Amino acid sequence: MPNTGIPLTTATAHRKNHNDDLVCFSHLRWNFVFQRPQHLMTRFARERRVFFFEEPIFDSSKPTLELTETQGVVIAVPHLPERLDRLAIRLSLRQLLSDLVSSNHVGRAIFWYYTPMALEFSRELPNAGIVFDCMDELSAFAGAPPALLTLEQELLARATIVFTGGQSLFEAKRAKHSHVHVFPSSVDVAHFARARKRHNEPDDQAGIPHPRLGFFGVVDERMDLDLVAGVARQRPDLVPQIARTIERLHVEAARAYGREMARHRWHTHHAPDVTARRFWTVALGIALEGHAMGRSVVAMGEAMREALGELAQARPARPAAAPALRVVTAPGRPSARST
């Protein structure tokens, strides 16, 4: 049996009624980006014990559960042997979760799901209620597991309440459950308010003229390229600031990606920051130019494939859909997950 019991500090031990416990199942790593799950769980941990159960890492000789505590939240990271089949993974995770619950005397906890996939190993444990916090349409992501939609239907049937991260998700889920509520992410006021108390400008911003332009959000398929292109057309004086913003995003993304590469012992035939930088620089450049010129999405996809060369490879697309792109390794080079 893995060592799943850890000494709990006052932040997690002060609650006498363990029926107030909360167990969160997340597809997002706690230490990757501090976002919606972290914002909510750290707040919940002020009043109750919170256990944050991550997806497994396949790097151990036997199933173990790594436990750490931060900001009152107990982070549980399963470590499993490589090359386990799906049934063995499910059984191992179920045992690790059961051991965590029993060794820490977790009562009938609230189960808070960010991923329906966790139902495969958690559905048999008793709970005080189920929350499905739907941040994204995970089934639309590249590489989504085939069982995801089926498990989401089951989670919706079991859930006590459903939250959606935005209006479009609410519209997609509202007919599937009787208690669906829009719960959009907001601004961390206390965090950003600190900027108003600064008297000296940061070194990397001192040379930027006013008015200044910044970007808050993720650089992916949800980015409003029409808006960025429109700003660039209307305010060419702000284009250098747009470039600086994208440059900073590159730096932050490379740092985060590098941590994950090291954590999983992955390798690429190019340095991760070189690969990411080239891909996003080319893709965003073509997209901005294409939107400004009124080019079609299909034409921009073809231009991206041509410009990216060996870094991009077309996948079969559905009729009338834009060509899909994915980052690949060159022939004869090590794969992105070789060790």
C-alpha positions as a LaTeX table, in Angstrom:
\begin{tabular}{lrrr}
\hline
Residue & $x$ (\AA) & $y$ (\AA) & $z$ (\AA) \\
\hline
Met1 & 0.00 & 0.00 & 0.00 \\
Pro2 & 1.44 & 3.42 & $-0.92$ \\
Asn3 & 2.15 & 5.96 & 1.75 \\
Thr4 & $-0.88$ & 8.23 & 1.34 \\
Gly5 & $-1.04$ & 9.73 & 4.81 \\
Ile6 & 0.83 & 12.98 & 5.51 \\
Pro7 & 0.88 & 15.26 & 8.56 \\
Leu8 & $-1.73$ & 17.93 & 7.89 \\
Thr9 & $-1.02$ & 21.49 & 8.96 \\
Thr10 & $-3.51$ & 23.67 & 10.75 \\
Ala11 & $-4.84$ & 24.84 & 7.40 \\
Thr12 & $-6.21$ & 21.38 & 6.62 \\
Ala13 & $-6.56$ & 19.77 & 10.04 \\
His14 & $-8.67$ & 22.39 & 11.78 \\
Arg15 & $-11.92$ & 21.08 & 10.33 \\
Lys16 & $-13.41$ & 18.56 & 12.75 \\
Asn17 & $-16.27$ & 17.47 & 10.50 \\
His18 & $-14.65$ & 15.49 & 7.70 \\
Asn19 & $-17.96$ & 15.37 & 5.87 \\
Asp20 & $-17.02$ & 18.89 & 4.76 \\
Asp21 & $-14.01$ & 17.55 & 2.85 \\
Leu22 & $-13.65$ & 18.21 & $-0.88$ \\
Val23 & $-11.86$ & 16.02 & $-3.42$ \\
Cys24 & $-11.07$ & 17.68 & $-6.75$ \\
Phe25 & $-10.28$ & 15.64 & $-9.89$ \\
Ser26 & $-8.32$ & 17.65 & $-12.43$ \\
His27 & $-6.71$ & 17.14 & $-15.82$ \\
Leu28 & $-4.61$ & 20.27 & $-15.13$ \\
Arg29 & $-1.44$ & 20.07 & $-13.04$ \\
Trp30 & $-1.46$ & 22.17 & $-9.90$ \\
Asn31 & 2.04 & 23.53 & $-10.59$ \\
Phe32 & 1.54 & 24.23 & $-14.29$ \\
Val33 & $-0.50$ & 27.45 & $-14.41$ \\
Phe34 & $-2.31$ & 29.06 & $-11.48$ \\
Gln35 & $-5.81$ & 29.40 & $-12.90$ \\
Arg36 & $-9.45$ & 28.59 & $-12.17$ \\
Pro37 & $-8.99$ & 25.30 & $-10.23$ \\
Gln38 & $-6.23$ & 26.79 & $-8.08$ \\
His39 & $-8.19$ & 30.00 & $-7.46$ \\
Leu40 & $-11.21$ & 28.07 & $-6.22$ \\
Met41 & $-9.47$ & 25.29 & $-4.31$ \\
Thr42 & $-7.25$ & 27.64 & $-2.30$ \\
Arg43 & $-10.33$ & 29.58 & $-1.26$ \\
Phe44 & $-12.20$ & 26.41 & $-0.31$ \\
Ala45 & $-9.19$ & 25.28 & 1.73 \\
Arg46 & $-9.71$ & 28.19 & 4.12 \\
Glu47 & $-12.83$ & 26.46 & 5.38 \\
Arg48 & $-12.38$ & 22.75 & 4.72 \\
Arg49 & $-9.85$ & 20.08 & 3.79 \\
Val50 & $-9.23$ & 19.97 & 0.05 \\
Phe51 & $-7.53$ & 17.13 & $-1.85$ \\
Phe52 & $-6.46$ & 17.82 & $-5.44$ \\
Phe53 & $-6.13$ & 14.52 & $-7.36$ \\
Glu54 & $-4.13$ & 14.86 & $-10.59$ \\
Glu55 & $-3.79$ & 12.61 & $-13.63$ \\
Pro56 & $-1.06$ & 9.95 & $-13.37$ \\
Ile57 & 2.59 & 10.21 & $-14.32$ \\
Phe58 & 4.06 & 7.00 & $-15.72$ \\
Asp59 & 7.51 & 6.91 & $-14.19$ \\
Ser60 & 7.58 & 4.42 & $-11.30$ \\
Ser61 & 8.11 & 0.71 & $-10.76$ \\
Lys62 & 4.85 & 0.37 & $-8.77$ \\
Pro63 & 1.77 & 2.50 & $-8.09$ \\
Thr64 & 2.51 & 5.24 & $-5.55$ \\
Leu65 & 0.87 & 8.49 & $-4.56$ \\
Glu66 & 3.02 & 11.59 & $-4.08$ \\
Leu67 & 1.45 & 13.97 & $-1.57$ \\
Thr68 & 2.43 & 17.58 & $-0.96$ \\
Glu69 & 0.61 & 20.48 & 0.63 \\
Thr70 & 0.46 & 24.05 & $-0.57$ \\
Gln71 & $-1.83$ & 26.89 & 0.52 \\
Gly72 & $-3.86$ & 24.40 & 2.54 \\
Val73 & $-4.52$ & 22.10 & $-0.43$ \\
Val74 & $-3.20$ & 18.53 & $-0.46$ \\
Ile75 & $-1.87$ & 17.76 & $-3.95$ \\
Ala76 & $-2.07$ & 14.05 & $-4.82$ \\
Val77 & $-0.03$ & 12.94 & $-7.85$ \\
Pro78 & $-0.31$ & 9.27 & $-8.85$ \\
His79 & 2.86 & 7.63 & $-10.19$ \\
Leu80 & 2.31 & 4.46 & $-12.21$ \\
Pro81 & 4.51 & 2.01 & $-14.14$ \\
Glu82 & 4.81 & 2.54 & $-17.87$ \\
Arg83 & 2.93 & 0.45 & $-20.43$ \\
Leu84 & $-0.07$ & $-0.36$ & $-18.25$ \\
Asp85 & $-3.27$ & $-1.08$ & $-20.15$ \\
Arg86 & $-6.40$ & 0.96 & $-19.55$ \\
Leu87 & $-7.92$ & $-1.53$ & $-17.08$ \\
Ala88 & $-4.72$ & $-1.71$ & $-15.01$ \\
Ile89 & $-4.52$ & 2.10 & $-14.93$ \\
Arg90 & $-8.11$ & 2.36 & $-13.76$ \\
Leu91 & $-7.67$ & $-0.27$ & $-11.03$ \\
Ser92 & $-4.42$ & 1.30 & $-9.81$ \\
Leu93 & $-5.96$ & 4.78 & $-9.62$ \\
Arg94 & $-9.02$ & 3.43 & $-7.82$ \\
Gln95 & $-6.80$ & 1.78 & $-5.19$ \\
Leu96 & $-4.67$ & 4.90 & $-4.73$ \\
Leu97 & $-7.76$ & 7.06 & $-4.33$ \\
Ser98 & $-9.32$ & 4.61 & $-1.86$ \\
Asp99 & $-6.10$ & 4.57 & 0.18 \\
Leu100 & $-5.99$ & 8.37 & 0.21 \\
Val101 & $-9.58$ & 8.55 & 1.44 \\
Ser102 & $-9.20$ & 5.89 & 4.13 \\
Ser103 & $-5.79$ & 6.93 & 5.49 \\
Asn104 & $-6.86$ & 10.56 & 5.84 \\
His105 & $-10.29$ & 9.66 & 7.26 \\
Val106 & $-12.13$ & 11.49 & 4.50 \\
Gly107 & $-15.88$ & 11.38 & 5.14 \\
Arg108 & $-18.61$ & 11.74 & 2.53 \\
Ala109 & $-16.73$ & 14.43 & 0.64 \\
Ile110 & $-17.89$ & 16.69 & $-2.14$ \\
Phe111 & $-16.45$ & 15.45 & $-5.44$ \\
Trp112 & $-15.48$ & 18.33 & $-7.74$ \\
Tyr113 & $-14.73$ & 17.24 & $-11.33$ \\
Tyr114 & $-12.84$ & 19.12 & $-14.02$ \\
Thr115 & $-12.49$ & 15.99 & $-16.15$ \\
Pro116 & $-15.13$ & 13.29 & $-16.74$ \\
Met117 & $-12.30$ & 10.77 & $-17.24$ \\
Ala118 & $-11.86$ & 10.58 & $-13.45$ \\
Leu119 & $-15.22$ & 8.81 & $-13.20$ \\
Glu120 & $-13.51$ & 5.64 & $-14.37$ \\
Phe121 & $-11.86$ & 5.19 & $-10.97$ \\
Ser122 & $-13.97$ & 7.33 & $-8.62$ \\
Arg123 & $-17.60$ & 6.47 & $-9.39$ \\
Glu124 & $-17.84$ & 3.73 & $-6.73$ \\
Leu125 & $-16.77$ & 5.89 & $-3.78$ \\
Pro126 & $-19.52$ & 7.48 & $-1.67$ \\
Asn127 & $-19.80$ & 11.27 & $-1.79$ \\
Ala128 & $-21.89$ & 14.11 & $-0.40$ \\
Gly129 & $-22.53$ & 15.64 & $-3.80$ \\
Ile130 & $-20.96$ & 16.01 & $-7.24$ \\
Val131 & $-19.95$ & 19.27 & $-8.91$ \\
Phe132 & $-19.05$ & 19.27 & $-12.60$ \\
Asp133 & $-17.08$ & 22.46 & $-13.29$ \\
Cys134 & $-16.91$ & 22.51 & $-17.08$ \\
Met135 & $-14.07$ & 24.88 & $-17.99$ \\
Asp136 & $-13.69$ & 23.80 & $-21.61$ \\
Glu137 & $-15.27$ & 21.56 & $-24.22$ \\
Leu138 & $-12.62$ & 18.88 & $-23.68$ \\
Ser139 & $-14.04$ & 16.60 & $-26.38$ \\
Ala140 & $-13.10$ & 19.26 & $-28.97$ \\
Phe141 & $-9.43$ & 19.23 & $-28.00$ \\
Ala142 & $-6.92$ & 17.40 & $-30.19$ \\
Gly143 & $-6.23$ & 13.90 & $-28.90$ \\
Ala144 & $-9.35$ & 13.73 & $-26.71$ \\
Pro145 & $-9.94$ & 10.17 & $-25.39$ \\
Pro146 & $-12.70$ & 8.30 & $-27.27$ \\
Ala147 & $-14.50$ & 7.56 & $-23.98$ \\
Leu148 & $-14.71$ & 11.23 & $-22.99$ \\
Leu149 & $-18.18$ & 11.96 & $-24.38$ \\
Thr150 & $-19.69$ & 8.83 & $-22.83$ \\
Leu151 & $-18.16$ & 9.61 & $-19.46$ \\
Glu152 & $-19.34$ & 13.21 & $-19.69$ \\
Gln153 & $-22.91$ & 12.00 & $-20.21$ \\
Glu154 & $-22.56$ & 9.81 & $-17.13$ \\
Leu155 & $-21.09$ & 12.69 & $-15.11$ \\
Leu156 & $-23.96$ & 14.96 & $-16.13$ \\
Ala157 & $-26.41$ & 12.28 & $-15.00$ \\
Arg158 & $-24.67$ & 11.93 & $-11.62$ \\
Ala159 & $-23.90$ & 15.61 & $-10.96$ \\
Thr160 & $-25.71$ & 17.60 & $-8.29$ \\
Ile161 & $-24.86$ & 20.89 & $-10.00$ \\
Val162 & $-23.01$ & 21.94 & $-13.17$ \\
Phe163 & $-21.00$ & 25.11 & $-13.71$ \\
Thr164 & $-19.77$ & 26.31 & $-17.10$ \\
Gly165 & $-16.83$ & 28.60 & $-17.71$ \\
Gly166 & $-18.68$ & 30.73 & $-20.27$ \\
Gln167 & $-21.92$ & 31.45 & $-22.05$ \\
Ser168 & $-21.31$ & 29.19 & $-25.06$ \\
Leu169 & $-20.62$ & 26.22 & $-22.79$ \\
Phe170 & $-23.78$ & 27.04 & $-20.85$ \\
Glu171 & $-25.82$ & 26.96 & $-24.05$ \\
Ala172 & $-24.28$ & 23.61 & $-24.96$ \\
Lys173 & $-24.97$ & 22.01 & $-21.55$ \\
Arg174 & $-28.16$ & 23.68 & $-20.32$ \\
Ala175 & $-30.49$ & 21.08 & $-21.85$ \\
Lys176 & $-28.46$ & 18.21 & $-20.40$ \\
His177 & $-28.95$ & 18.99 & $-16.70$ \\
Ser178 & $-31.59$ & 20.70 & $-14.58$ \\
His179 & $-29.10$ & 22.79 & $-12.58$ \\
Val180 & $-26.58$ & 24.32 & $-15.00$ \\
His181 & $-25.17$ & 27.75 & $-14.13$ \\
Val182 & $-22.84$ & 30.14 & $-15.94$ \\
Phe183 & $-19.78$ & 30.62 & $-13.73$ \\
Pro184 & $-17.23$ & 32.59 & $-15.79$ \\
Ser185 & $-13.70$ & 33.11 & $-14.61$ \\
Ser186 & $-13.05$ & 36.62 & $-13.37$ \\
Val187 & $-10.20$ & 38.91 & $-12.39$ \\
Asp188 & $-8.13$ & 38.25 & $-9.28$ \\
Val189 & $-8.57$ & 41.75 & $-7.88$ \\
Ala190 & $-6.14$ & 41.35 & $-4.98$ \\
His191 & $-3.40$ & 40.12 & $-7.33$ \\
Phe192 & $-3.70$ & 42.86 & $-9.96$ \\
Ala193 & $-4.34$ & 45.61 & $-7.40$ \\
Arg194 & $-0.70$ & 45.34 & $-6.39$ \\
Ala195 & 0.27 & 47.05 & $-9.66$ \\
Arg196 & $-1.43$ & 50.25 & $-8.50$ \\
Lys197 & 0.85 & 50.42 & $-5.48$ \\
Arg198 & 4.07 & 50.39 & $-7.52$ \\
His199 & 6.00 & 53.64 & $-7.66$ \\
Asn200 & 8.77 & 52.46 & $-9.99$ \\
Glu201 & 8.00 & 50.95 & $-13.38$ \\
Pro202 & 9.33 & 47.46 & $-14.13$ \\
Asp203 & 12.55 & 47.53 & $-16.16$ \\
Asp204 & 10.97 & 45.70 & $-19.11$ \\
Gln205 & 8.19 & 48.34 & $-19.35$ \\
Ala206 & 10.09 & 51.55 & $-18.67$ \\
Gly207 & 10.81 & 52.17 & $-22.36$ \\
Ile208 & 7.25 & 51.53 & $-23.60$ \\
Pro209 & 5.38 & 54.74 & $-24.48$ \\
His210 & 1.84 & 55.50 & $-23.32$ \\
Pro211 & $-0.89$ & 54.48 & $-23.91$ \\
Arg212 & 0.19 & 50.90 & $-23.30$ \\
Leu213 & $-1.32$ & 47.71 & $-24.61$ \\
Gly214 & $-1.34$ & 44.34 & $-22.84$ \\
Phe215 & $-2.84$ & 40.91 & $-23.40$ \\
Phe216 & $-4.64$ & 38.70 & $-20.88$ \\
Gly217 & $-5.54$ & 35.18 & $-21.98$ \\
Val218 & $-4.24$ & 32.13 & $-23.75$ \\
Val219 & $-2.69$ & 31.88 & $-27.20$ \\
Asp220 & $-4.66$ & 29.08 & $-28.83$ \\
Glu221 & $-7.65$ & 28.54 & $-31.09$ \\
Arg222 & $-9.81$ & 30.69 & $-28.79$ \\
Met223 & $-7.72$ & 33.83 & $-29.31$ \\
Asp224 & $-9.68$ & 36.58 & $-31.07$ \\
Leu225 & $-7.40$ & 37.15 & $-34.05$ \\
Asp226 & $-9.93$ & 39.47 & $-35.68$ \\
Leu227 & $-9.64$ & 41.78 & $-32.69$ \\
Val228 & $-5.82$ & 41.73 & $-32.70$ \\
Ala229 & $-5.70$ & 42.32 & $-36.46$ \\
Gly230 & $-8.22$ & 45.17 & $-36.14$ \\
Val231 & $-6.16$ & 46.87 & $-33.44$ \\
Ala232 & $-3.02$ & 46.51 & $-35.59$ \\
Arg233 & $-4.79$ & 48.12 & $-38.58$ \\
Gln234 & $-6.33$ & 50.98 & $-36.61$ \\
Arg235 & $-3.34$ & 51.70 & $-34.39$ \\
Pro236 & $-0.07$ & 50.89 & $-36.21$ \\
Asp237 & 1.76 & 52.74 & $-33.44$ \\
Leu238 & 0.76 & 49.92 & $-31.08$ \\
Val239 & 2.14 & 47.14 & $-33.29$ \\
Pro240 & 5.53 & 47.13 & $-31.48$ \\
Gln241 & 3.68 & 46.58 & $-28.20$ \\
Ile242 & 1.73 & 43.71 & $-29.75$ \\
Ala243 & 5.07 & 42.22 & $-30.81$ \\
Arg244 & 6.47 & 42.63 & $-27.28$ \\
Thr245 & 3.39 & 40.97 & $-25.82$ \\
Ile246 & 3.75 & 37.96 & $-28.13$ \\
Glu247 & 7.48 & 37.82 & $-27.35$ \\
Arg248 & 6.72 & 37.69 & $-23.64$ \\
Leu249 & 4.13 & 34.97 & $-24.21$ \\
His250 & 6.82 & 32.97 & $-26.02$ \\
Val251 & 9.16 & 33.28 & $-23.05$ \\
Glu252 & 6.53 & 32.27 & $-20.50$ \\
Ala253 & 5.26 & 29.40 & $-22.65$ \\
Ala254 & 8.79 & 28.07 & $-23.22$ \\
Arg255 & 9.50 & 28.18 & $-19.47$ \\
Ala256 & 6.30 & 26.30 & $-18.60$ \\
Tyr257 & 6.77 & 23.81 & $-21.46$ \\
Gly258 & 10.36 & 23.21 & $-20.41$ \\
Arg259 & 9.24 & 22.32 & $-16.89$ \\
Glu260 & 6.80 & 19.76 & $-18.23$ \\
Met261 & 9.41 & 18.35 & $-20.62$ \\
Ala262 & 11.82 & 17.85 & $-17.72$ \\
Arg263 & 9.11 & 16.44 & $-15.45$ \\
His264 & 8.10 & 13.78 & $-17.98$ \\
Arg265 & 11.63 & 13.28 & $-19.37$ \\
Trp266 & 10.50 & 14.07 & $-22.90$ \\
His267 & 12.90 & 15.15 & $-25.66$ \\
Thr268 & 12.59 & 16.92 & $-29.00$ \\
His269 & 15.07 & 17.17 & $-31.85$ \\
His270 & 14.93 & 20.96 & $-31.49$ \\
Ala271 & 15.12 & 22.95 & $-28.27$ \\
Pro272 & 11.51 & 23.36 & $-27.00$ \\
Asp273 & 11.69 & 27.15 & $-27.07$ \\
Val274 & 12.96 & 27.10 & $-30.68$ \\
Thr275 & 10.14 & 24.82 & $-31.81$ \\
Ala276 & 7.43 & 26.76 & $-29.95$ \\
Arg277 & 8.81 & 30.13 & $-31.03$ \\
Arg278 & 8.99 & 29.24 & $-34.70$ \\
Phe279 & 5.54 & 27.65 & $-34.76$ \\
Trp280 & 3.72 & 30.51 & $-32.99$ \\
Thr281 & 5.65 & 33.27 & $-34.73$ \\
Val282 & 4.82 & 31.89 & $-38.17$ \\
Ala283 & 1.25 & 30.89 & $-37.31$ \\
Leu284 & 0.33 & 34.21 & $-35.68$ \\
Gly285 & 2.07 & 36.23 & $-38.38$ \\
Ile286 & 0.16 & 34.49 & $-41.17$ \\
Ala287 & $-3.09$ & 34.69 & $-39.24$ \\
Leu288 & $-2.75$ & 38.42 & $-38.55$ \\
Glu289 & $-1.80$ & 39.19 & $-42.12$ \\
Gly290 & $-4.49$ & 36.91 & $-43.50$ \\
His291 & $-7.27$ & 38.43 & $-41.42$ \\
Ala292 & $-6.15$ & 41.92 & $-42.39$ \\
Met293 & $-6.27$ & 40.92 & $-46.08$ \\
Gly294 & $-9.55$ & 39.01 & $-45.77$ \\
Arg295 & $-8.01$ & 35.65 & $-46.71$ \\
Ser296 & $-9.99$ & 32.49 & $-46.01$ \\
Val297 & $-9.15$ & 30.14 & $-43.15$ \\
Val298 & $-8.32$ & 27.39 & $-45.65$ \\
Ala299 & $-5.87$ & 29.65 & $-47.48$ \\
Met300 & $-4.19$ & 30.63 & $-44.21$ \\
Gly301 & $-3.91$ & 26.97 & $-43.19$ \\
Glu302 & $-2.19$ & 26.14 & $-46.49$ \\
Ala303 & 0.18 & 29.10 & $-46.03$ \\
Met304 & 1.05 & 27.90 & $-42.52$ \\
Arg305 & 1.84 & 24.38 & $-43.74$ \\
Glu306 & 4.05 & 25.73 & $-46.50$ \\
Ala307 & 5.89 & 28.14 & $-44.20$ \\
Leu308 & 6.36 & 25.72 & $-41.30$ \\
Gly309 & 7.78 & 22.95 & $-43.46$ \\
Glu310 & 8.85 & 19.95 & $-41.40$ \\
Leu311 & 7.25 & 21.35 & $-38.23$ \\
Ala312 & 3.75 & 20.98 & $-39.64$ \\
Gln313 & 1.94 & 18.07 & $-41.19$ \\
Ala314 & $-1.61$ & 18.06 & $-42.49$ \\
Arg315 & $-4.13$ & 15.67 & $-40.98$ \\
Pro316 & $-7.21$ & 14.51 & $-42.87$ \\
Ala317 & $-9.92$ & 17.09 & $-42.30$ \\
Arg318 & $-13.69$ & 16.79 & $-42.45$ \\
Pro319 & $-15.33$ & 18.11 & $-45.60$ \\
Ala320 & $-15.48$ & 21.92 & $-45.70$ \\
Ala321 & $-13.25$ & 22.15 & $-42.65$ \\
Ala322 & $-9.98$ & 24.01 & $-42.44$ \\
Pro323 & $-6.81$ & 21.89 & $-42.72$ \\
Ala324 & $-5.65$ & 20.82 & $-39.28$ \\
Leu325 & $-2.04$ & 21.25 & $-38.18$ \\
Arg326 & 0.07 & 19.43 & $-35.67$ \\
Val327 & 3.72 & 19.70 & $-34.66$ \\
Val328 & 5.73 & 16.67 & $-35.76$ \\
Thr329 & 9.33 & 15.57 & $-35.79$ \\
Ala330 & 11.36 & 15.29 & $-38.94$ \\
Pro331 & 11.84 & 11.82 & $-40.56$ \\
Gly332 & 14.57 & 9.87 & $-38.86$ \\
Arg333 & 14.66 & 12.13 & $-35.82$ \\
Pro334 & 13.68 & 11.06 & $-32.29$ \\
Ser335 & 9.97 & 11.39 & $-31.50$ \\
Ala336 & 8.72 & 14.07 & $-29.14$ \\
Arg337 & 8.29 & 11.55 & $-26.31$ \\
Ser338 & 11.37 & 9.40 & $-26.77$ \\
Thr339 & 13.65 & 8.98 & $-23.79$ \\
\hline
\end{tabular}
